[in-house]
């Protein structure tokens, strides 16, 4: 999260959905890992429209192109995938 705080916003208001994809990319860069499977399982790559009421009511559209761009960015880095399924870790 600290890296996200240090970066200028990818978007605000209706464009804030871009921050979700910037977060995915930054997590991969910071950890030097391909975390696409993790974020896919957690629904970060869901495609469609949604309405959020957080600091204002906004309608967001997540396109396949947005998902593909984020996944392509990570793939081009050549990072390895985690050695275990991170979604199964429990505290």
DAZIVEN-V900425 format. One record per residue. N is the residue number from 1. D_CENTER is the distance of its C-alpha to the mean C-alpha in whole Angstrom. Layout:
N;D_CENTER / N;D_CENTER
//
This chain:
1;12 / 2;15 / 3;13 / 4;11 / 5;15 / 6;16 / 7;15 / 8;16 / 9;14 / 10;12 / 11;14 / 12;16 / 13;17 / 14;16 / 15;14 / 16;12 / 17;9 / 18;8 / 19;7 / 20;4 / 21;3 / 22;6 / 23;5 / 24;3 / 25;6 / 26;8 / 27;8 / 28;10 / 29;12 / 30;13 / 31;14 / 32;15 / 33;13 / 34;12 / 35;9 / 36;9 / 37;11 / 38;10 / 39;7 / 40;9 / 41;12 / 42;10 / 43;9 / 44;6 / 45;7 / 46;10 / 47;12 / 48;15 / 49;16 / 50;16 / 51;18 / 52;17 / 53;19 / 54;18 / 55;20 / 56;21 / 57;21 / 58;18 / 59;18 / 60;14 / 61;14 / 62;11 / 63;13 / 64;13 / 65;13 / 66;10 / 67;9 / 68;11 / 69;11 / 70;7 / 71;9 / 72;12 / 73;11 / 74;11 / 75;14 / 76;16 / 77;15 / 78;17 / 79;16 / 80;17 / 81;16 / 82;17 / 83;20 / 84;20 / 85;17 / 86;15 / 87;15 / 88;19 / 89;19 / 90;21 / 91;23
//
